[in-house]
Amino acid sequence: MPMMHPTTAAATASMATSALLGAAVSTHRKMLHHNHEFFSSPARALLASDDDGDKDTHIALYIIIPFISAIVGYVTNVMALQMTFYPLEFTPGILKFAQPEGQPFGLLGGWQGIIPAKAGKMAGILCDLMTTKLLDVEEMFGKIDPDKFAQALAPEMKGSMYRIIQDVMRREAPTFWESLPVYVQQELVGEAMRGAPEFLASVIADLQKHVYEVLDLRAMVVKLSLANKQSVVRMFQEVGKSEFRIIENSGAYFGFAFGVVQMIVFYVVDKTSPAYSGPLLPVFGFMVGYLTNWVALKLIFRPIHPTRVCCFTVQGAFLRRQNEVSEQFSALNVELFCNAKNLWEEMMFGRLSGAFGELIQRHASSFTDITIGASKPVATMIFGTDAYDRMRAQIGVKLVEELPKCVPVSYAYQDSALGVEETVCEAMKKLPADEFEGVLHPVFEEDEIKLIVIGGLLGAIVGFAQYILLFAQ
């Protein structure tokens, strides 16, 4: 079934609720006006009762109950799923101040999709599970070849090196620099570039040893999830597409089955105590909406291991697709989160960027000494020791500033070398069924009850609408 527009589900639920509440208020006023006999009057009758005064319920109303229940089960499941994903932001925005942190509802009304509301928390849980069961970050960075990394960066590094040397020399020795012929300036830059591969290789080697000191992977994933809630929703929708279809369709199947029970109970009550048959509709509506969601979720994750039942072997639908889910999840994980671009941007601009800058400057100082090499005594004689030390420090600072301009040209090589998608996919496929279930299910397990209750409440609203429409005073 095609997904609704992001705000359609919430808007539809809001409109339906408002309309039904209006009907409820109107009906309640009629109750008060007629001496509070709405539920207890023996004159209560169904709209389809015989016109000649016979108060027996028309048989057709019993027969349609399972079919209405099937529709209720399907619609409430679809609506509940849409309210799990949308809206991405709290709606209406004017009431956001009353939204408890990390909750989809507002104390004064309003709604935000369950997953968008908990995007940061879910991303943190997912990252913790991934790094403990699927991925070793240090081992991942260890796959980068320092020499190949330097080669990938070399084209962009030459322009950056020229800008760095030019800026530093113009600041510390402008007269000397401007007096040099252009070809001499270019030779100096060329000399510096000869030391660049060694500098970059040493940076990568040090980074591999201290990656946890300069990269906060959890903070990166949480930050990206909060900034791109649609990406989190997309991941859940694509990875769980088959399971969500099961939830939607099972609403109709189980709704019909529960409707048969409702029909029998309704018939007995309507024949023995007709005054109470009407109020059963919202009660059964809640039960249908609640139970269809509960059963559907159980079918997705239980049983964990293949279990023989009579002539059939049954297993949770999600777990049966372990290989397919592993491929989808690992591909989306790299596309949306754990790719070279995001990893480097987190190191350069994230929570531990200060430590990363120190690592670069530490190697930049060595790079300056190696590049100048035997010319250092001449350089200190021409510029002075203090000026040379300042130039040395400034080159390190400038290298940190220029790095964001250079590194992107190496992302293609790094994504290939890191092999995050292949590593995660292979690890997920090899997990035992119970551990595989433990990788993704806990991310939203604690919020399943919200999905189930939403289904129940929507079912109760539809049941109340039936009650209003089918009964007359």
Secondary structure by P-SEA (a helix, b strand, c coil): ccccccaaaaaaaaaaaaaaaaaaaaaaaaaaaaccccccccccccccccccccccccaaaaaaaaaaaaaaaaaaaaaaaaaacccccccccccccccccccccccccccccccccaaaaaaaaaaaaaaacccccccccccccaaaaaaaaaaaaaaaaaaaaaaaaaaccaaaaaaccaaaaaaaaaaaaaaaaaaaaaaaaaaaaccccccaaaaaaaaaaaacaaaaaaaaaaaaaaaaaaaaaaaaaaaaaaaaaaaaaaaaaaaccccccccaaaaaaaaaaaaaaaaaaaaaccccccccccccccccccccaaaaaaaaaaaaaaaccccaaaaaaaaacccaaaaaaaaaaaaaaaaaaaaaccaaaaaaaaccaaaaaaaaaaaaaaaaaacccccccaaaaaaaaaaaaaaaaaaaaaccaaaaaaacccccccaaaaaaaaaaaaaaaaaaaaaaaaccc
